[in-house]
Amino acid sequence: MLNFRRFSVLVKRDIHHSSVRAGNQLKEKLHYFKTHNVVLRKTAKQLVKLQEQKNRDIKKLHKTPYSKQHALHILNKKYLNSSPDADPIKIDIGPASNEDVQYMTMTKDKRMMYTILGISGEQLRDAKLVNDVVTRFLRRSQVEKAIWVVRLAKQRGASGLNSIIKYYIKDMNQPLSAIKLYNWSKKWGIPTNEYTYTILFSELSQVPQPLSKKIIDSISNIVERKIEKNELNQIEYNAALSTLCNHDNVTPLLKLFETKIPGVYKEPQSYTWILKALSNIDSDELFVDVFDSVISEIKGKHIDSKLLYEICNTLNKRNNLEFSRTSMIAIQRYFNVTIAEKPELIHSGIVHLPELADWKIGKRFPLNRHIYSLFLDACLNSGNYQTGIRSFEEIAKKNPLMIDLAMCHNLLSIVIQKEPKNCAFKCLDIFKMMEEKLNIKISKHTIVLINKSFVRQSLKAKSYYNAEIIENMMNAYLDFLKTNDGVYSNLYKSRILGKKSWKFLFVVIKNLNKTGEIPTKILESVVHEYMKSINSGIFDVINLKEGQTKDLISEDVYISLEGIRLIKLYLELFSIDNFNDSKLADMSEESKRDFLFRRLLLRYKNKLVERVDYLEKGEFDKIKGEMEYIIKKWSTMILKNEIPNTIINEK
């Protein structure tokens, strides 16, 4: 029998269930009005959409920076003004300012940070844009702001992090700061990418000075962690070797080199770095043991011209006669060079040098300028000077285009050592050949080597006992210095000698005048050149900067003292025996003029001595002005040979 009561309940439930409203927003609003007698402005759907849009707007707003005025208002309110009634303090805010960096650590307001950095949150979502912003800051030397950008970028700051690491090492020469930044990046949540470790290691390997033990320990720890996680690849392995090579102690490098790492193999580049590091081993016995051990591991597939060059260079860098001769033999064995006089080892078998046949290589490698330059350097270090000269002549004859500046420097050094009695003139001939025939641009080191050649030849008795040689040397030297190392003087409309030139020239004059054979004409010419340098402001104290090191001050003092000795030597040419002032009236005009000229020179020398005294004490203000004016005035009078009678009473 049908249960009507239960059936009615079911119907009611069905009717109640079917009363769920469906249709457009207008029907929903009408139904709500009929039910509650209230006009509904927004439906539930509209309210949800409105709230979602509001949340999106707020989120978008949080990614935009404040205006500069509003940011300054907040800074005044929270940090700058202690009193609300005080006048607002104005500071420069924005990406180009350095005044607002300190507030980055004080605030947690990201919009304030965006204003200071001149970025938006949307930019931080793009790794390339982040790196572009970091690069702009680094170009302006704003490292702190660059770091804040990568900190805010988090996951997208890896490229920016790499740029900062490279900047710390390459531009600021602060490798320890780069290591600290790398360590902090992990705490800040900035990930590394496939280039981070290669950049870190490679840049550290190029630091000019050897890396500290602290940095080397940090690099070793980084490498060990990557090995444990099986994350070290071949490129990073070679880069790590290059970094560890830049250290006085080769132990960490040898430890990594001997470690067996899955998926990482020893390449020619790996052996190159280990060979470069061997020059840091002090003991010759230990060097030979390690060198032979490394060479024995090298296989034929590893051999190329760069690795063979490094083998020869490692031997030559020992600065040892035997090793340099071994280097020459290695060059002849591995490269297509013909040595006119084959050097013999003092002790045969000092190191083990395999034949090319041992590596299953049929012929020697072709030559290049690096090999020739190394060969000349080995000739210099081993004392095979004649071999070096003949080899250079052969290269100049057969292939002059292969000659470069380094090879010419080696030749100059060889000539200085081989022919000390005539090296100055021969080095000048080489210098002319470099300019006229080889068209090689000279460097400062070229001029230093020419200076050394004159100093070395001036020490030989053959030079300072012969007045003719002295005259020829000094004329050639003065002409060379003024032409190639001189400074243009607006006062004389010609080139004069600079401070560095006088440092070498005084040594040469002192050596050549050991027997007093220096000609009067040459001495007078040098004195006149010295006075021209003084009048042109070469020795003005304004060129001495405050806080200058003691070494540079002492260099100026040395040059000044040598100048005084030069004037004293010149004074001896005008000596007058048994003279007193009462005899001045009885003198002829010519004798009187000589006397007055000598008195001017004497007072000139005393004024220079007074200047040196102030220079040693660091009292530069007492030299400026009147003293420099008097010295230059008297220099001009001596140069023009103008000796007025008033000089007798002038102080």
C-alpha positions as CSV (number, residue, x, y, z in Angstrom):
1,M,0.0,0.0,0.0
2,L,1.4,3.4,-1.0
3,N,2.6,5.6,1.9
4,F,1.3,9.0,0.9
5,R,3.0,10.8,3.8
6,R,6.4,9.6,2.6
7,F,5.5,10.5,-1.0
8,S,4.5,14.0,0.0
9,V,7.8,14.6,1.8
10,L,9.7,13.4,-1.3
11,V,7.7,15.8,-3.5
12,K,8.3,18.7,-1.2
13,R,12.0,17.9,-1.2
14,D,11.9,17.7,-4.9
15,I,10.1,21.0,-5.2
16,H,12.4,22.6,-2.7
17,H,15.5,21.3,-4.4
18,S,14.2,22.6,-7.8
19,S,13.8,26.1,-6.4
20,V,17.5,26.8,-6.9
21,R,17.7,30.0,-9.0
22,A,19.1,29.9,-12.4
23,G,19.3,32.7,-15.0
24,N,20.8,36.1,-15.5
25,Q,21.8,38.7,-12.8
26,L,18.6,40.7,-13.4
27,K,16.4,37.7,-12.5
28,E,18.4,37.1,-9.4
29,K,18.1,40.7,-8.3
30,L,14.3,40.5,-9.0
31,H,13.9,37.3,-7.0
32,Y,15.9,38.8,-4.1
33,F,13.6,41.9,-4.1
34,K,10.5,39.7,-4.1
35,T,11.9,37.6,-1.2
36,H,13.4,40.3,1.0
37,N,11.8,43.5,-0.3
38,V,15.3,45.0,-0.7
39,V,17.0,46.1,-4.0
40,L,20.3,44.2,-4.4
41,R,23.0,46.3,-6.0
42,K,25.5,43.5,-6.6
43,T,24.9,39.8,-7.0
44,A,27.1,37.3,-5.2
45,K,28.9,36.6,-8.5
46,Q,29.5,40.2,-9.0
47,L,30.8,40.7,-5.5
48,V,33.2,37.7,-5.9
49,K,34.5,39.1,-9.2
50,L,34.8,42.6,-7.7
51,Q,36.8,41.2,-4.8
52,E,39.1,39.3,-7.1
53,Q,39.7,42.4,-9.2
54,K,40.4,44.4,-6.0
55,N,42.9,41.8,-4.9
56,R,44.6,41.8,-8.3
57,D,44.8,45.6,-8.1
58,I,46.3,45.6,-4.6
59,K,48.9,42.9,-5.7
60,K,49.8,45.0,-8.8
61,L,50.1,48.1,-6.7
62,H,52.5,46.4,-4.3
63,K,54.7,45.7,-7.3
64,T,54.9,49.4,-8.3
65,P,57.3,51.9,-6.6
66,Y,56.1,55.0,-4.7
67,S,56.5,58.4,-6.3
68,K,59.7,60.1,-5.1
69,Q,57.6,62.7,-3.2
70,H,55.7,60.1,-1.4
71,A,58.8,58.0,-0.7
72,L,60.5,61.1,0.8
73,H,57.5,61.8,2.9
74,I,57.6,58.2,4.4
75,L,61.3,58.5,5.0
76,N,60.9,61.8,6.8
77,K,58.1,60.4,8.9
78,K,59.8,57.1,9.9
79,Y,63.6,57.7,9.7
80,L,64.7,61.3,9.0
81,N,62.7,63.6,11.3
82,S,62.7,62.9,15.0
83,S,59.9,65.5,15.5
84,P,56.7,65.6,13.5
85,D,56.8,69.4,13.5
86,A,60.2,69.7,12.0
87,D,60.8,70.7,8.4
88,P,61.1,67.8,6.0
89,I,64.7,66.8,5.1
90,K,65.4,66.5,1.4
91,I,67.6,63.8,0.1
92,D,68.2,62.5,-3.4
93,I,66.2,59.3,-4.0
94,G,66.4,57.0,-7.0
95,P,68.6,54.6,-8.9
96,A,71.4,57.2,-9.6
97,S,71.6,58.3,-5.9
98,N,74.0,57.0,-3.3
99,E,72.3,58.8,-0.4
100,D,69.4,56.4,-0.1
101,V,71.2,53.0,0.1
102,Q,71.3,53.0,3.9
103,Y,67.5,52.9,4.1
104,M,67.4,49.6,2.2
105,T,68.4,47.8,5.4
106,M,66.0,49.8,7.6
107,T,62.8,49.2,5.7
108,K,60.8,46.1,4.8
109,D,58.5,48.1,2.5
110,K,59.2,46.7,-1.0
111,R,57.6,49.6,-2.7
112,M,60.1,51.9,-0.9
113,M,62.9,49.5,-2.1
114,Y,61.5,49.7,-5.7
115,T,61.6,53.5,-5.5
116,I,65.2,53.5,-4.3
117,L,66.3,51.0,-6.9
118,G,64.2,52.5,-9.7
119,I,62.6,49.2,-10.7
120,S,59.2,47.5,-10.4
121,G,58.1,44.1,-9.2
122,E,57.2,43.1,-12.8
123,Q,60.8,43.6,-13.9
124,L,61.9,41.2,-11.3
125,R,60.0,38.4,-13.0
126,D,62.3,38.5,-16.0
127,A,65.9,37.2,-15.4
128,K,67.2,39.2,-18.4
129,L,65.8,42.5,-17.2
130,V,67.2,41.8,-13.7
131,N,70.7,41.3,-15.2
132,D,70.3,44.4,-17.3
133,V,69.5,46.5,-14.2
134,V,72.4,44.9,-12.3
135,T,74.7,45.7,-15.1
136,R,73.6,49.4,-15.1
137,F,74.3,49.6,-11.4
138,L,77.7,48.0,-11.8
139,R,78.6,50.4,-14.6
140,R,78.0,53.2,-12.1
141,S,79.9,51.4,-9.4
142,Q,76.8,51.0,-7.3
143,V,77.5,47.5,-6.1
144,E,75.2,47.6,-3.0
145,K,72.2,48.4,-5.1
146,A,73.1,45.7,-7.6
147,I,73.1,43.2,-4.7
148,W,69.7,44.4,-3.5
149,V,68.3,43.8,-7.0
150,V,69.3,40.1,-7.1
151,R,68.2,39.7,-3.5
152,L,64.7,40.9,-4.4
153,A,64.7,38.8,-7.6
154,K,65.4,35.6,-5.7
155,Q,65.0,32.7,-8.3
156,R,65.6,35.0,-11.2
157,G,68.7,36.6,-9.9
158,A,71.3,34.0,-10.9
159,S,72.5,35.9,-14.0
160,G,72.8,39.1,-12.0
161,L,74.7,37.3,-9.3
162,N,77.2,36.1,-11.9
163,S,77.7,39.7,-13.1
164,I,78.4,40.9,-9.5
165,I,80.8,38.1,-8.8
166,K,82.7,38.9,-12.0
167,Y,82.7,42.7,-11.1
168,Y,84.0,42.1,-7.6
169,I,87.0,40.1,-9.0
170,K,87.8,41.7,-12.3
171,D,87.0,45.4,-11.7
172,M,87.4,45.8,-7.9
173,N,90.1,43.2,-7.4
174,Q,88.3,41.9,-4.3
175,P,88.2,38.1,-4.7
176,L,87.3,37.5,-1.0
177,S,84.2,39.7,-1.4
178,A,83.1,37.5,-4.3
179,I,83.4,34.4,-2.2
180,K,81.4,36.0,0.6
181,L,78.7,37.1,-1.9
182,Y,78.5,33.5,-3.2
183,N,78.1,32.2,0.4
184,W,75.4,34.7,1.2
185,S,73.5,34.0,-2.0
186,K,72.5,30.6,-0.7
187,K,71.0,32.2,2.4
188,W,69.2,34.8,0.4
189,G,67.6,32.1,-1.8
190,I,69.5,33.1,-5.0
191,P,70.2,30.0,-7.0
192,T,73.3,29.3,-9.0
193,N,73.2,28.4,-12.7
194,E,75.5,26.4,-15.0
195,Y,77.8,29.5,-15.5
196,T,78.2,30.6,-11.8
197,Y,81.0,28.2,-10.9
198,T,82.9,28.6,-14.2
199,I,82.8,32.4,-13.9
200,L,83.9,32.3,-10.2
201,F,86.8,29.9,-10.8
202,S,87.9,31.5,-14.1
203,E,87.9,35.0,-12.8
204,L,89.8,34.0,-9.6
205,S,92.5,32.4,-11.8
206,Q,93.2,35.8,-13.4
207,V,93.7,37.7,-10.2
208,P,97.2,39.4,-10.6
209,Q,98.5,38.5,-7.1
210,P,98.5,34.9,-5.7
211,L,95.2,34.0,-3.9
212,S,95.2,33.8,-0.1
213,K,94.9,30.5,1.8
214,K,91.4,31.5,3.0
215,I,90.2,31.8,-0.6
216,I,91.9,28.6,-1.7
217,D,90.3,26.7,1.2
218,S,86.9,28.1,0.2
219,I,87.3,27.0,-3.4
220,S,88.5,23.6,-2.3
221,N,85.4,23.2,-0.1
222,I,83.1,24.3,-2.9
223,V,84.7,21.7,-5.3
224,E,84.5,18.9,-2.7
225,R,80.8,19.5,-2.1
226,K,80.1,19.4,-5.8
227,I,82.1,16.2,-6.1
228,E,80.1,14.6,-3.3
229,K,76.9,15.6,-5.0
230,N,78.3,14.3,-8.3
231,E,77.6,17.8,-9.8
232,L,81.2,18.8,-11.0
233,N,81.4,18.8,-14.8
234,Q,84.5,18.9,-17.1
235,I,84.4,22.7,-17.6
236,E,84.1,23.5,-13.9
237,Y,86.9,20.9,-13.2
238,N,89.4,22.7,-15.5
239,A,88.3,26.1,-14.2
240,A,88.8,24.9,-10.6
241,L,92.3,23.7,-11.5
242,S,93.1,27.2,-13.0
243,T,92.0,28.8,-9.7
244,L,94.1,26.5,-7.5
245,C,97.0,27.2,-9.8
246,N,97.0,30.8,-8.7
247,H,98.4,30.0,-5.3
248,D,101.9,29.5,-3.8
249,N,101.1,26.1,-2.4
250,V,100.5,23.4,-5.0
251,T,99.1,20.9,-2.5
252,P,95.4,21.7,-3.0
253,L,95.9,21.6,-6.8
254,L,97.7,18.2,-6.7
255,K,95.0,16.8,-4.4
256,L,92.2,17.8,-6.9
257,F,94.3,16.6,-9.9
258,E,94.8,13.2,-8.3
259,T,91.1,12.8,-7.3
260,K,89.1,10.4,-9.5
261,I,85.8,12.0,-10.4
262,P,83.0,10.2,-12.3
263,G,82.4,11.7,-15.7
264,V,85.5,14.0,-15.5
265,Y,88.7,13.3,-17.4
266,K,92.1,14.8,-17.6
267,E,92.3,16.9,-20.8
268,P,95.2,18.8,-22.3
269,Q,94.0,21.9,-20.5
270,S,94.1,20.0,-17.2
271,Y,97.7,19.1,-17.7
272,T,98.5,22.7,-18.8
273,W,97.3,24.1,-15.5
274,I,99.1,21.5,-13.4
275,L,102.4,22.3,-15.3
276,K,101.9,26.0,-14.7
277,A,101.6,25.4,-11.0
278,L,104.8,23.4,-10.8
279,S,106.9,26.7,-11.0
280,N,105.7,27.4,-7.5
281,I,107.6,24.4,-6.1
282,D,110.8,25.7,-4.4
283,S,112.7,22.4,-4.2
284,D,114.3,21.3,-7.4
285,E,114.3,17.7,-6.3
286,L,110.5,17.8,-5.6
287,F,109.9,19.7,-8.9
288,V,111.7,16.9,-10.8
289,D,109.7,14.2,-9.1
290,V,106.3,15.9,-9.7
291,F,107.2,16.9,-13.2
292,D,108.2,13.4,-14.2
293,S,105.1,12.0,-12.6
294,V,102.8,14.4,-14.6
295,I,104.7,13.8,-17.8
296,S,104.4,10.0,-17.4
297,E,100.6,10.3,-17.2
298,I,100.2,12.3,-20.5
299,K,98.9,10.2,-23.3
300,G,99.4,10.7,-27.0
301,K,95.7,11.9,-27.4
302,H,96.4,14.7,-25.0
303,I,99.4,16.1,-26.9
304,D,99.0,19.4,-28.8
305,S,101.3,22.4,-29.4
306,K,99.9,24.4,-26.4
307,L,100.7,21.5,-24.0
308,L,104.2,21.0,-25.4
309,Y,104.8,24.8,-25.1
310,E,103.8,24.6,-21.5
311,I,106.2,21.7,-20.8
312,C,109.1,23.8,-22.3
313,N,107.9,27.0,-20.5
314,T,107.7,25.2,-17.1
315,L,111.3,24.1,-17.4
316,N,112.5,27.6,-18.4
317,K,110.6,29.3,-15.6
318,R,112.7,27.6,-12.9
319,N,115.4,30.3,-13.4
320,N,118.0,27.7,-13.3
321,L,120.8,27.2,-15.8
322,E,120.3,23.5,-16.2
323,F,116.5,23.6,-16.5
324,S,116.7,26.4,-19.1
325,R,119.1,24.4,-21.2
326,T,116.7,21.4,-20.9
327,S,114.0,23.7,-22.1
328,M,116.0,24.6,-25.2
329,I,116.5,20.9,-25.9
330,A,112.8,20.3,-25.4
331,I,111.9,23.0,-27.9
332,Q,114.2,21.5,-30.5
333,R,112.8,18.1,-29.8
334,Y,109.1,19.0,-30.1
335,F,109.1,21.9,-32.5
336,N,110.5,22.5,-36.0
337,V,113.4,24.7,-34.9
338,T,117.0,24.4,-36.0
339,I,119.6,25.4,-33.4
340,A,123.0,26.3,-34.8
341,E,124.8,25.3,-31.6
342,K,123.0,22.6,-29.7
343,P,123.2,23.2,-26.0
344,E,124.5,20.4,-23.8
345,L,123.1,19.6,-20.4
346,I,125.5,20.0,-17.4
347,H,123.9,16.9,-15.9
348,S,122.1,14.7,-18.5
349,G,118.8,13.3,-17.6
350,I,117.8,16.1,-15.1
351,V,114.1,15.4,-16.1
352,H,112.5,12.8,-18.3
353,L,111.6,14.2,-21.7
354,P,109.8,11.7,-23.9
355,E,110.4,11.6,-27.6
356,L,107.5,12.4,-29.9
357,A,107.6,8.8,-31.1
358,D,106.7,7.7,-27.5
359,W,103.4,9.5,-28.0
360,K,103.1,8.0,-31.5
361,I,103.6,11.4,-33.2
362,G,105.5,11.3,-36.4
363,K,106.8,14.8,-36.9
364,R,107.6,18.0,-35.0
365,F,105.1,20.7,-34.5
366,P,105.3,23.9,-36.6
367,L,106.8,27.1,-35.1
368,N,105.0,30.2,-34.0
369,R,106.1,33.5,-32.3
370,H,105.4,32.2,-28.8
371,I,107.8,29.3,-29.3
372,Y,110.5,31.6,-30.7
373,S,110.1,34.1,-27.9
374,L,110.3,31.2,-25.3
375,F,113.4,29.9,-27.1
376,L,115.1,33.3,-26.9
377,D,114.2,33.6,-23.3
378,A,115.7,30.2,-22.6
379,C,118.9,31.3,-24.4
380,L,119.0,34.3,-22.1
381,N,118.5,32.3,-18.9
382,S,120.9,29.5,-19.9
383,G,123.7,31.8,-21.0
384,N,123.6,30.7,-24.6
385,Y,123.7,34.3,-25.9
386,Q,125.3,33.6,-29.2
387,T,122.7,30.9,-30.0
388,G,119.9,33.4,-29.2
389,I,121.4,36.1,-31.4
390,R,121.9,33.8,-34.4
391,S,118.4,32.4,-34.0
392,F,117.0,35.9,-34.1
393,E,119.0,36.8,-37.1
394,E,117.7,33.7,-38.9
395,I,114.1,34.5,-38.0
396,A,114.5,38.1,-39.2
397,K,115.9,36.9,-42.5
398,K,113.4,34.1,-43.2
399,N,110.2,35.3,-41.6
400,P,110.4,38.8,-40.2
401,L,106.6,39.0,-39.8
402,M,106.9,36.5,-37.0
403,I,109.0,38.8,-34.8
404,D,107.1,40.6,-32.1
405,L,107.9,42.9,-29.2
406,A,108.6,40.2,-26.7
407,M,111.2,38.6,-29.0
408,C,112.9,42.0,-29.4
409,H,113.0,42.5,-25.6
410,N,114.6,39.1,-25.3
411,L,117.2,40.1,-27.9
412,L,118.0,43.4,-26.1
413,S,118.5,41.5,-22.8
414,I,120.8,39.0,-24.5
415,V,122.9,41.8,-26.1
416,I,123.2,43.6,-22.7
417,Q,124.5,40.4,-21.1
418,K,126.7,39.2,-24.0
419,E,128.4,42.5,-25.0
420,P,128.6,44.8,-22.0
421,K,131.4,46.9,-23.6
422,N,129.4,47.9,-26.6
423,C,125.8,47.0,-25.7
424,A,124.4,50.6,-25.7
425,F,125.2,51.2,-29.4
426,K,124.1,47.7,-30.4
427,C,120.8,48.1,-28.5
428,L,120.2,51.4,-30.3
429,D,120.8,49.6,-33.6
430,I,118.2,47.0,-32.6
431,F,115.8,49.8,-31.6
432,K,116.2,51.4,-35.0
433,M,115.5,48.1,-36.7
434,M,112.4,47.6,-34.6
435,E,111.0,51.0,-35.8
436,E,112.2,51.2,-39.4
437,K,112.3,47.6,-40.7
438,L,110.1,45.5,-38.4
439,N,107.5,48.3,-37.7
440,I,107.1,47.2,-34.1
441,K,105.6,49.7,-31.7
442,I,107.8,50.2,-28.7
443,S,106.7,50.1,-25.0
444,K,107.9,51.5,-21.8
445,H,109.8,48.3,-21.1
446,T,111.7,48.9,-24.4
447,I,112.9,52.2,-23.1
448,V,113.9,50.7,-19.8
449,L,116.0,48.1,-21.5
450,I,117.8,50.8,-23.6
451,N,118.5,52.7,-20.4
452,K,119.9,49.5,-18.8
453,S,122.2,49.1,-21.8
454,F,123.7,52.6,-21.3
455,V,124.1,52.0,-17.6
456,R,125.9,48.7,-18.2
457,Q,128.2,50.0,-20.8
458,S,129.0,53.1,-18.7
459,L,130.4,50.8,-16.0
460,K,133.2,49.5,-18.3
461,A,136.6,51.0,-18.2
462,K,136.7,51.1,-22.0
463,S,133.9,53.6,-21.9
464,Y,134.9,56.0,-19.0
465,Y,138.6,56.1,-19.9
466,N,137.9,57.3,-23.5
467,A,136.6,60.9,-23.9
468,E,135.5,60.2,-27.5
469,I,133.4,57.2,-26.4
470,I,131.9,59.3,-23.6
471,E,130.9,62.1,-26.0
472,N,129.4,59.6,-28.5
473,M,127.5,57.8,-25.8
474,M,126.1,60.9,-24.2
475,N,125.1,62.5,-27.5
476,A,123.3,59.3,-28.6
477,Y,121.7,58.8,-25.2
478,L,120.4,62.4,-24.9
479,D,119.0,62.2,-28.4
480,F,117.3,58.9,-27.7
481,L,115.8,60.1,-24.4
482,K,114.4,63.3,-25.8
483,T,113.0,61.6,-28.9
484,N,111.4,58.6,-27.2
485,D,110.9,59.4,-23.5
486,G,110.8,63.2,-23.6
487,V,108.1,65.6,-22.6
488,Y,107.0,68.4,-24.8
489,S,107.7,71.8,-23.3
490,N,105.5,74.8,-24.3
491,L,108.2,77.1,-22.9
492,Y,111.0,75.9,-25.3
493,K,108.7,74.5,-28.1
494,S,110.7,71.3,-28.0
495,R,111.0,68.0,-26.1
496,I,112.8,68.0,-22.8
497,L,113.8,65.2,-20.4
498,G,111.3,63.9,-17.9
499,K,111.8,62.8,-14.3
500,K,112.3,59.1,-15.1
501,S,114.8,59.9,-17.8
502,W,116.9,61.8,-15.3
503,K,116.9,58.9,-12.9
504,F,118.9,56.8,-15.4
505,L,120.9,59.7,-17.0
506,F,122.4,60.7,-13.6
507,V,123.7,57.1,-13.1
508,V,125.3,57.1,-16.6
509,I,127.0,60.5,-16.0
510,K,128.3,59.3,-12.6
511,N,129.7,56.2,-14.1
512,L,131.3,57.9,-17.1
513,N,133.0,60.5,-14.9
514,K,134.9,58.1,-12.7
515,T,138.2,59.4,-14.1
516,G,137.0,63.0,-14.8
517,E,137.2,62.4,-18.5
518,I,133.7,63.7,-19.3
519,P,134.1,66.5,-21.9
520,T,133.2,70.1,-20.9
521,K,130.8,70.5,-23.8
522,I,128.9,67.4,-22.8
523,L,128.7,68.5,-19.1
524,E,127.5,71.9,-20.1
525,S,124.8,70.3,-22.4
526,V,123.5,68.1,-19.6
527,V,123.4,71.0,-17.2
528,H,121.4,73.0,-19.7
529,E,119.0,70.1,-20.2
530,Y,118.5,69.8,-16.4
531,M,117.7,73.5,-16.1
532,K,115.2,73.3,-19.0
533,S,113.5,70.5,-17.1
534,I,113.3,72.7,-14.0
535,N,112.0,75.7,-15.9
536,S,109.3,73.5,-17.6
537,G,108.0,72.5,-14.2
538,I,109.1,68.8,-14.3
539,F,110.3,69.0,-10.7
540,D,107.6,71.4,-9.3
541,V,106.2,70.3,-5.9
542,I,102.7,70.7,-7.3
543,N,103.3,67.4,-9.0
544,L,103.8,65.8,-5.6
545,K,100.4,64.7,-4.3
546,E,99.5,64.7,-0.7
547,G,99.9,61.3,1.0
548,Q,102.4,60.3,-1.6
549,T,104.4,57.2,-0.5
550,K,107.8,57.6,1.0
551,D,109.4,55.7,-1.9
552,L,108.2,58.2,-4.4
553,I,109.3,61.2,-2.2
554,S,112.7,59.6,-1.8
555,E,113.0,59.2,-5.6
556,D,112.4,62.9,-6.0
557,V,115.0,63.6,-3.3
558,Y,117.5,61.3,-5.0
559,I,117.0,63.0,-8.4
560,S,117.4,66.5,-6.7
561,L,120.6,65.5,-4.9
562,E,122.1,64.1,-8.2
563,G,121.1,67.4,-9.8
564,I,123.1,69.3,-7.1
565,R,126.1,67.0,-7.7
566,L,125.8,67.8,-11.4
567,I,125.8,71.6,-10.7
568,K,128.8,71.1,-8.3
569,L,130.7,69.3,-11.0
570,Y,129.9,72.1,-13.4
571,L,131.1,74.7,-10.9
572,E,134.6,73.2,-10.9
573,L,135.0,74.4,-14.4
574,F,134.9,78.0,-13.1
575,S,137.2,77.7,-10.1
576,I,139.4,80.7,-9.2
577,D,142.5,80.2,-7.0
578,N,143.4,82.6,-4.2
579,F,140.6,85.1,-4.8
580,N,138.9,87.6,-2.5
581,D,136.4,90.3,-3.1
582,S,139.0,93.1,-3.0
583,K,140.5,91.8,-6.2
584,L,137.2,92.1,-8.1
585,A,137.9,95.7,-9.1
586,D,141.3,94.8,-10.6
587,M,139.8,92.1,-12.8
588,S,139.3,92.3,-16.5
589,E,135.7,92.3,-17.8
590,E,136.0,88.6,-18.9
591,S,137.4,87.5,-15.6
592,K,134.8,89.5,-13.7
593,R,132.1,87.9,-15.8
594,D,133.4,84.4,-15.0
595,F,133.5,85.3,-11.3
596,L,130.0,86.5,-11.3
597,F,128.8,83.5,-13.3
598,R,130.5,81.2,-10.8
599,R,128.9,83.1,-7.9
600,L,125.5,82.7,-9.5
601,L,126.1,79.0,-10.0
602,L,127.1,78.7,-6.3
603,R,124.0,80.4,-5.0
604,Y,121.9,78.4,-7.5
605,K,123.3,75.2,-6.0
606,N,122.7,76.4,-2.4
607,K,119.1,77.2,-3.3
608,L,118.7,73.7,-4.6
609,V,120.2,72.3,-1.4
610,E,117.7,74.3,0.6
611,R,114.9,73.0,-1.6
612,V,116.0,69.4,-0.9
613,D,116.0,70.0,2.8
614,Y,112.3,71.2,2.7
615,L,111.5,68.2,0.4
616,E,112.8,65.7,2.9
617,K,110.8,67.3,5.7
618,G,107.7,67.3,3.6
619,E,107.4,71.1,3.9
620,F,106.1,71.6,0.3
621,D,104.5,75.0,1.0
622,K,107.9,76.5,1.6
623,I,109.1,75.4,-1.8
624,K,106.0,76.7,-3.7
625,G,106.0,80.3,-4.8
626,E,109.0,82.4,-4.2
627,M,111.7,79.6,-4.0
628,E,110.6,78.0,-7.2
629,Y,110.4,81.4,-8.9
630,I,114.0,82.2,-7.9
631,I,115.3,78.9,-9.0
632,K,113.6,79.2,-12.4
633,K,114.8,82.8,-12.7
634,W,118.4,81.9,-12.0
635,S,118.1,78.9,-14.4
636,T,117.0,81.2,-17.2
637,M,119.9,83.6,-16.5
638,I,122.4,80.8,-16.6
639,L,121.0,79.4,-19.8
640,K,121.0,82.8,-21.5
641,N,124.4,83.7,-20.0
642,E,122.9,86.9,-18.5
643,I,125.0,87.9,-15.5
644,P,123.9,91.4,-14.2
645,N,126.0,93.2,-11.6
646,T,123.1,93.1,-9.2
647,I,123.7,89.4,-8.7
648,I,126.4,90.3,-6.2
649,N,123.9,91.7,-3.8
650,E,121.0,89.3,-4.6
651,K,120.2,86.6,-2.1
